Amino acid sequence: MTVAYVPIITSLLDNDLYKFTMLQAMLHQFPQTHGVYRFRCRNNKDAAYPLADIKDDLEQQLDSLCELRFLPDELDYLRQLRFMRSDFVDYLELFKLKRRFITISTDSQGRLLIDIEGPMIQAMFFEVFVLAIVNELYFKAFPDPSVIKEGQRRLDEKVALLHSYSKQQKAEQQATHKHKTNAPPFIVADFGTRRRFSKVWQAHVVATLHNAEPNIVSGTSNVLLAKTLGMTPIGTMAHEFMQAFQALDVRLRDSQKAALEAWVHEYRGDLGIALTDVVGMDAFLRDFDLYFAKLFDGLRHDSGDPYIWGDKAVAHYQKLKIDPKTKILTFSDGLDLNKAWDLHQYFKDRIKTSFGIGTNLTNDMGLTPLNIVLKLVECNGQPVAKLSDSPGKTMINNDTYLAYLRQVFDVEAPESK
């Protein structure tokens, strides 16, 4: 009996908000920029079977993906977001991903090789779709009902945890109210589209957590889920936006400032969370002067020790004579609810916080999740890279450029083990 083919991605809204926000900025300011993206599974050795086994299914899924168009009600939803400009939504009405820009192959070690090369206003929109498809195809090999049962058990634990945090938070708010101080709220958003167990499971998890504690889990990075569930779509920029400026018409040393300036020009006060770890937190703060510190609402953490990072951010605002309590730190690196709550407790008296949780929300099934990424490695024919605060996250095939980047931004190379 032949199993009927079922497309995984059925809506172009089933994507993270930051893909739309970066796409709009690139379309308006750098439409001719060319990019090369490479796929990598950071934990290949932990996979239950070679990812090369899903190649044919992935090819078929990409064929379907590249037939999709935005629907009228989806475009209407995007028009309601005040930071989406009308001409950009008009562009999306004509938008269609081009299959020729993405190629799939395998190597002798059973690894899956995915290369995207083309205009960034096309290439950058593939990433989340491709990662979500790879995940779902891989985990289809685990159809045992016990997997879903275990996932539900863990989800129930998360609901109970959220209820306990809500009670604790209400008690703290009552206590601080007596002293006429307001403790900032504990806020969590779903960031789990790229590494979800499945599309259906992500929708179930997000709806369950949002219904359980809507004041805590109020947002999701997934635009389709935000539309469907009436939640807040969350997202600003990713590393690729900042990295691209390493190859645009500015001095390399000025690339971060140029990227932040372009963002401010595009959004004029909206979407004011800046990503800090493209060349490391210390190098970022050297560029994040009073001008940017006043223009941006806060910072996002995505690598390195979150406590050290947060303390540096608070100290930086204090040094600039800015009250940290008027700013927000968004944490998004390898979190679960316990880690997020502990960070909130540590920082809440000094600065506002919010948390984006990915894999631990949408792929906590008792199975080993894939640690997969699809990163920008070249732009306009030049190498680009991220000098992450977590050395294992650095991804580039050009050691010469990496050494140059470290020299320009005065970043020490990590000690070899």
ABEGO torsion letter per residue (X at the ends): XBBBBBBABABAABBBAAAAAAAAAAAAABAABBBBBBBBBAAAAABABBAAAAAAAAAAAAAAAAABBBBAAAAAAAAABAABBAAAAAAAAABBBBAAABBBBBBAAGBBBBBBBEBAAAAAAAAAAAAAAAAAAAAAABABAAAAAAAAAAAAAAAAAAAAAAAAAAAAAAAAAAAGBBBBBBBBBBAAAAABABAAAAAAAAAAAAAABAAABABBABAAAAAAAGBBBBEBBBAAAAAAAAABBBBAAAAAAAAAAAAAAAAGGBGABBBAAAAEAAAAAAABBAAAAAABAEBBBABEBAAAAAAAAAAAAAAAGBBAAABBBBBABGBBAAAAAAAAAAAAAABBBBBBBBAAAAABAGBBBBBBBBBBABBGGBBBBBBBABAAABBBABAAAAAAAAAAAGBBBBBBX
